[in-house]
Amino acid sequence: MKPEHVAFARILAGLLAAHAPVAAAYVGPGAGLGMIASLVAVVLAVLATIVGLVVWPIRRLTQRKKSGAAESAKPPVDE
């Protein structure tokens, strides 16, 4: 295809998409609440993952510091 034909096809597709009629659709309360609940679940899962990825290294560092401090506080064992 010639470049000017591709450009014309893109312009024509854009004009046709912009002139699409309004869709008259009805979403019932059950489907709407299900969609909202699913969206909330996905958002919370993503947030929990991000929080877990941020908190996990911090928790490991604090546990290492506590275990290191506990071992250094123990009296030496004589054998």
Buried (B, 14 or more C-beta within 10 A) or exposed (E): EEEEEEEEEEEEEEEEEEEEEEEEEEEEEEEEEEEEEEEEEEEEEEEEEEEEEEEEEEEEEEEEEEEEEEEEEEEEEEE
